[in-house]
Amino acid sequence: MSEDRVRDAAYQAFLLLRIGFTAAPILFGIDKFFNWTVHWPDYLAGWINNIAPGSGQDFMYFVGAVEIVAGLTVAVAPVIGAPLVAAWLGGIVVNLLTVNPPEYYDIALRDFGLLLGALTLTRLAFAFRTSGVRVARRDRHAARERDFVAA
């Protein structure tokens, strides 16, 4: 009974993280094209702007496309998408730590927390990559049948 509850809780956490790391990158990626929430080029480190071709906004279009693809990949193949999002968040943290230090350290810390969530999703995605949940449900059903027969 206890093992089933832990498995169910882990699967619920997996689903919640999968939904979150699908929706957030897609929505933030779309926003990179329109700058509705903030003016995204302001968050771009100068050294990145110097090596990226075009303007800061041009680079944000690339960033937005990558984020949308990452979110869709989490939705379709979380074993691939979750580590992709984690790596992307690692890059964002490095960028934020180097933009006018220490101005964006608070945002870098928040994104580090998101990175930990993406790593957790990665671990859970590998744990549930097969039909593990169906097996768990079949095992639970078989256990109920055994309990009924034994009673």
C-alpha positions in Angstrom: 0.0 0.0 0.0 2.7 2.5 1.0 4.8 1.7 -2.2 1.7 2.4 -4.4 1.1 5.8 -2.6 4.8 6.8 -3.2 4.6 5.7 -6.8 1.4 7.6 -7.3 2.7 10.7 -5.7 5.9 10.5 -7.8 3.8 10.2 -11.0 1.6 13.1 -10.0 4.8 15.2 -9.4 6.1 14.1 -12.8 2.8 15.2 -14.5 2.8 18.5 -12.7 6.4 19.3 -13.6 5.8 18.1 -17.2 2.8 20.4 -17.6 4.7 23.3 -16.0 7.9 22.8 -18.1 5.8 22.5 -21.2 3.7 25.6 -20.7 6.3 28.0 -19.2 8.9 27.7 -22.0 6.3 28.0 -24.7 4.7 31.1 -23.2 8.0 32.8 -22.4 9.3 31.8 -25.9 6.2 33.5 -27.5 6.8 36.6 -25.3 10.4 36.9 -26.7 8.8 37.9 -30.0 6.5 40.5 -28.6 8.1 41.8 -25.3 4.8 41.9 -23.6 6.0 41.2 -20.0 9.5 42.8 -20.2 11.9 44.1 -22.8 13.9 40.9 -23.1 17.1 42.4 -24.7 17.7 44.3 -21.5 18.4 40.9 -19.8 21.1 39.9 -22.4 24.7 40.0 -21.2 26.9 42.3 -23.2 29.4 39.6 -24.0 26.6 37.5 -25.6 25.3 40.4 -27.5 28.9 41.0 -28.8 29.3 37.5 -30.2 25.7 36.9 -31.4 25.0 38.2 -34.9 22.4 41.0 -35.2 20.8 43.0 -32.5 19.8 41.9 -29.0 16.2 41.6 -30.2 17.3 39.4 -33.1 19.0 37.1 -30.6 15.8 37.1 -28.5 13.9 35.8 -31.5 16.3 32.8 -31.6 15.9 32.4 -27.8 12.1 32.4 -28.2 12.3 29.7 -30.9 14.5 27.5 -28.7 12.2 27.9 -25.7 9.1 27.0 -27.8 10.9 23.9 -29.2 12.1 23.0 -25.7 8.6 23.2 -24.3 7.1 21.1 -27.1 9.9 18.6 -26.6 9.0 18.3 -22.9 5.4 17.6 -23.9 6.3 15.0 -26.4 9.5 13.4 -25.1 10.3 14.5 -21.6 13.4 12.3 -21.4 14.9 14.6 -24.0 13.0 17.8 -23.3 13.6 18.0 -19.5 17.5 17.9 -19.7 17.3 20.4 -22.6 15.3 22.8 -20.5 17.7 22.2 -17.6 20.7 23.0 -19.8 18.9 26.1 -21.2 18.2 27.3 -17.7 21.8 26.8 -16.8 22.8 29.1 -19.7 20.2 31.7 -18.5 21.7 31.6 -15.0 25.2 32.2 -16.4 23.8 35.1 -18.6 22.0 36.7 -15.7 25.0 36.5 -13.4 27.1 38.4 -15.9 24.6 41.2 -16.8 25.5 44.2 -14.7 26.4 42.2 -11.6 24.7 42.1 -9.1 21.6 43.6 -10.6 19.9 40.3 -11.7 21.2 37.9 -9.0 17.7 37.5 -7.7 16.4 36.4 -11.0 19.4 34.1 -11.5 18.6 32.5 -8.1 14.9 32.0 -9.2 16.1 30.5 -12.4 18.5 28.2 -10.5 15.5 27.0 -8.6 13.7 26.3 -11.9 16.8 24.5 -13.1 16.5 22.2 -10.0 12.9 21.5 -10.9 13.9 20.7 -14.5 16.5 18.3 -13.2 13.9 16.7 -11.0 11.6 16.3 -14.0 14.6 14.7 -15.9 14.9 12.1 -13.1 11.2 11.4 -13.0 11.0 11.3 -16.8 13.6 8.5 -16.9 11.8 6.7 -14.1 8.5 6.8 -15.9 9.8 6.5 -19.5 8.3 3.1 -20.0 4.8 1.9 -19.1 5.8 2.0 -15.4 2.5 3.6 -14.4 0.4 1.0 -16.2 2.5 -1.7 -14.5 2.0 -0.1 -11.2 -1.8 0.0 -11.8 -1.8 -3.7 -12.9 0.2 -4.6 -9.8 -2.2 -2.8 -7.6 -5.2 -4.5 -9.3 -3.5 -7.9 -8.9 -2.8 -7.2 -5.2 -6.5 -6.4 -4.7 -7.5 -9.6 -6.3 -5.1 -11.5 -4.1 -6.5 -9.7 -1.0 -10.0 -10.6 -2.1 -9.2 -14.3 -2.7 -7.3 -14.5 0.7 -10.3 -13.0 2.6 
